[in-house]
Every structure is written in structure tokens, then in C-alpha cells.
Amino acid sequence: MIKFLDLQKITSGHGDEIMEAVRRVVDSGWYILGNEVTSFEDEFAGFSGVRHCIGVANGLDALRIILRAYMETGVMKEGDEVIVAANTFIASILAITENRLVPVLVEPDLTTYNIDYKRIEEAVTPRTKAIMVVHLYGQCGFTEEIAGIARKYDLKVIEDNAQAQGAFFRDSRTGSLGDAAGVSFYPGKNLGAFGDAGAVLTNDDILAGIVRTIGNYGSMMKYEHSCQGLNSRLDEIQAAILRVKLRHLDEDNAKRRGVAEQYLTSIGNEKIILPYVVDRKGHVWHVFVVRTADRNGFQRFLGEKGIQTLIHYPVPPHKQKAYADWNKLYLPVTEKIHAEVLSLPISPVLTEEETEQVISAVNAYR
């Protein structure tokens, strides 16, 4: 079986460094908000090209704390609207609704799967306060047009950078393009921890301080609490592991690009729609997503050939029971994508032979 993502093999490639990092934390006796977290925050901020990185517990918390921080400063209030792609993972939506803000779902571009900037302006109302740009599947979703709309209507741009660590827009990394960005380090991400972990990136000094305060029980000084905060902190062991893996991230992303290039140049099945790539050097290929009319049949066929695949994602947010009030919405582009997408194996450890096996199987599908 060719695994969709072989985390054990990825880990073993950096095994000695990771064990040394974990041992360093264990021997230190300091497990929360210590030197490893501070060092990782500094290193990831530098890597991303921003002034501030604040470690948090997970990617969902990163987004919800950003929004909460804007509410603390009066930039947003309950009932305000945040524009977001309709085909994103549900975490993007949960971060908005948990703050009692209103998600405004905008259809994606059917070629890139990222939010269709041509549809954004018509969704803006007097209550709109932000555009959440999701860099879906590892491809940058930010555009100059989105930046222009944000300037025109005085909107915040919040990046959901859960799937695009290390990606580029021209010469700038994702995570540095908007006013703030939420990052996930879930184990399967390009930069993955050994459990849940996340971070907030920003150049806004005031926002950074508030985000850090909210994630630490509303406290900047022990036992003094300036707001009703959360317990959402990146722990020392995860930070130490992430420091190791960050050193290899660009190299690992380059390997992903190599696999993607093989797929793009060698898959020639007319039943399979390959990804459209805006910038081959900027895409980091968190997942390699194809589309086909009979997705379930295609997935069964590949499974019979010993190839594991996943669906990102089978049910769009507006059709989930969690958002039952939206279930009657008709978003045809989003629904088409969710009905047809299938993710092929891709990772830094996928071998040339395995890649060729996947290509051969995809081309054999009838």
C-alpha cells in the first residue's frame, strides 16, 4: 500500500534531531512558555517575514484568537461580518461563529479552489470588517485585487495559513501578506508537530500583545488578568520539535514540488482534472487535489491498486449539521468541488517508484 502520508517515515528522516530536542526539554524541567517556545516564535517569525509569532494550542485557536483580539480593540463587534471562501475546512468558519461574528460565504474559483476575488466586492456590506483568505491545499489565495478591496473598504485581511507554511506570493511568504495570519501545525501539515499546535503571525505590535494575553488566561503578568482569556499555549516539546522541522521545511516543500511536477507532466487521463497552478515556485502542495465526475469510483479503483487517497473535503460547511440554517443554500461551484475532489499521495518521502505507480494507476483509470 502506498500511504497517502507516511508520518513515520517523515519523522524517521529527522529522528535523531527530534529525539535530541525532546530530551533537551525533558532535561530542562521547564515545559510551558520556556526557551523552546520563545526560540521557535523568533525563528518562525523570521522565516515568515513578520515581527511577531505567538504560539497557541492549535490552528483553530489561532484564527479565533485573532478575531477575538480585534473585538477587544473595538475593530469588530458581535454581528459584524467576515468574508470567507465557502469551500474551506470548517475550522475557518468555526473561528468566526465562535466569536459571534457572521461568516459571509463566497464561492471559490473553480480553477484554483481559492476564493474568487471577482465575487468578493459584491459581498461587502456596511457590517463587513474582514476578508479571511484561505491558502487552500498549499497554494496562495491572496491577490492584489483582494488587497485593493480591503483598502477600499477599510477591511482587515486575515490569512488562514493552515495549509501553506512556506508558500510564497511573489517574494513574500504567506502569513506575512495580511494584517494577521493563523497557522496550524497539525501533524499532517507541511510543518507538523507531534500533536495539535498553532501560531499567530502579525506585524501589528498592539494586536500581537493582545493575542498573547488572550491565549494566556487574559494575563501578561502572573495572576493579573486584563481580559477574559483562554488557555491556548504552544508547549515546549512541540516547539522544540517544530524548531527541528522548520530547518528542513524549504527542502521538504521542494520535494513536494518535485512530486507535483511529475504528476502534472505525466498524468494524461482525460477523465481527471489536474490542479491549476498560479505560481509553480510558490505552491507548497500540502495536498495534490484532482477532480473527476465519479470520485467514489475513482477512489475505489486506486484503492484496489494499493494507493491510499483522501477527500479534502467530502461535505462543505454549508451542508453540515453544525450549520443547519445554511443547509438550503445553493453554492454550485463549492458543491461541485466537494463532490469531485480526491487527493493523491504527496509528501517529502514519496519515492520516485511510488510516484510512478500512482501515475500509472491514474492513467489506467477508465
DAGI-V942834 format. One line per field, one symbol per residue. phi: phi as a letter, one per 30 degrees, with the letter a starting at -180 (. if undefined). psi: psi as a letter, one per 20 degrees, with the letter a starting at -180 (. if undefined). burial: 1 if it has 24 or more other ideal C-beta (glycine too) atoms within 12 Angstrom, else 0. A space follows every 10 residues. Layout:
BEGIN
phi = ???
psi = ???
burial = ???
END
This chain:
BEGIN
phi = .dddacdddd dddbeddddd ddeededdib cbhcdddedd edddddddib dbbbdbdadd dedddedddd dddidbbejd cbdaddcddd eededdddch ccdcdcdddd dcidedddcd ddcdbdcdba ccccddijce cdbdddeddd ddchcdcccc cdcbdjdbch ccddjcccda bcbcceedde ccdcldaaac cacdddeedd eddedciibc beicbcadcb cbbddddddd dddddddcdd dddddddddd dddddcdbdd dccddccdbd dcdchebccc badceddddd eddddicdbb ccbdbdedcd debedcecdc bddeddeddc dbcdeaadcd dedddddded dddddb
psi = poqgonhghg ghhkgggghg gghggghhjo iplbhggggg ggghgggikr hppopahrhg hgghhgghhh hhijhqrpir qppqpijrqh hgghhghhjk ropoppqrpi ghirpohiig hiipriipiq poopmpjjpp iqrhgghggg ghjlqqoppn khjkpirqod jqqqijhbhq qpppkqhirh nqakaqqaqp pqiogggggg ghggilkkph ppjpoirnar nnqprgghgg ghgghhhjgg gghhhghggg hgghhipkpi ipoqqppgoh hhpjlgqopr qqgmgghggg ghghjkoprr onqhpqhijq hhlhiihiqo nhgghgghii qppqpprijp rgggghgggg gghip.
burial = 0111100001 1001000100 1101100000 0111011011 1011101111 1111111111 1111111111 1110110001 1111111111 1111111110 1111111111 0111111011 0011000111 1111111111 1110011011 0010111111 1111111110 0111111111 1111111111 1111011111 1111001111 1111110100 0000001011 0111111111 1111110110 0110111111 1111001010 0111101110 0111111111 1100100110 1100101111 1110011111 0000010000 1011101111 1111111111 0001101110 110010
END
